[in-house]
């Protein structure tokens, strides 16, 4: 399969969007964790946001590897 410059540009932009979404998920996780008392366990929603961020970063890395 031949990769064109427009494919490379689109892949780069898509990767940037995925990484931005991952950063936002990390911020949501941090905000939710900050709202809980220090002695409480981490809220499940914060863990969900962290997992979502990890998956988004992994997909962005796969996209980079496929170029």
C-alpha positions as a printed NumPy array, in Angstrom:
array([[  0.   ,   0.   ,   0.   ],
       [  1.341,   3.396,  -0.968],
       [  1.22 ,   6.185,   1.596],
       [  0.567,   9.644,   0.211],
       [  1.374,  12.945,   1.856],
       [ -2.328,  13.552,   2.522],
       [ -2.526,  10.185,   4.315],
       [  0.43 ,  11.194,   6.454],
       [ -1.146,  14.555,   7.275],
       [ -4.478,  12.975,   8.178],
       [ -2.759,  10.331,  10.316],
       [ -0.787,  13.018,  12.123],
       [ -3.9  ,  15.044,  12.828],
       [ -5.828,  11.988,  13.991],
       [ -2.964,  11.044,  16.304],
       [ -2.935,  14.574,  17.735],
       [ -6.683,  14.366,  18.406],
       [ -6.302,  10.987,  20.123],
       [ -3.509,  12.329,  22.33 ],
       [ -5.554,  15.423,  23.178],
       [ -8.493,  13.235,  24.188],
       [ -6.148,  11.128,  26.337],
       [ -4.872,  14.271,  28.062],
       [ -8.442,  15.357,  28.771],
       [ -9.27 ,  11.938,  30.22 ],
       [ -6.221,  12.217,  32.482],
       [ -7.4  ,  15.648,  33.634],
       [-10.877,  14.293,  34.388],
       [ -9.35 ,  11.444,  36.387],
       [ -7.195,  13.868,  38.366],
       [-10.159,  16.154,  39.073],
       [-12.301,  13.29 ,  40.295],
       [ -9.501,  11.907,  42.448],
       [ -8.889,  15.351,  43.931],
       [-12.523,  15.546,  44.976],
       [-12.276,  12.428,  47.108],
       [-10.837,  12.374,  50.638],
       [ -7.248,  11.163,  50.792],
       [ -8.201,   8.137,  52.882],
       [-10.861,   6.965,  50.428],
       [-10.111,   4.559,  47.637],
       [ -9.824,   5.972,  44.156],
       [-13.271,   6.539,  42.602],
       [-14.127,   3.978,  39.946],
       [-14.926,   6.769,  37.519],
       [-11.374,   8.092,  37.874],
       [-10.021,   4.622,  37.113],
       [-12.283,   4.515,  34.06 ],
       [-10.908,   7.837,  32.831],
       [ -7.339,   6.601,  33.334],
       [ -8.085,   3.411,  31.406],
       [ -9.671,   5.416,  28.596],
       [ -6.578,   7.632,  28.435],
       [ -4.32 ,   4.575,  28.24 ],
       [ -6.367,   3.076,  25.404],
       [ -6.382,   6.368,  23.483],
       [ -2.59 ,   6.66 ,  23.812],
       [ -2.149,   3.056,  22.694],
       [ -4.298,   3.691,  19.616],
       [ -2.291,   6.828,  18.841],
       [  0.921,   4.784,  19.086],
       [ -0.496,   2.123,  16.759],
       [ -1.414,   4.814,  14.288],
       [  2.142,   6.137,  14.412],
       [  3.567,   2.641,  13.915],
       [  1.376,   2.029,  10.855],
       [  2.803,   4.971,   8.903]])
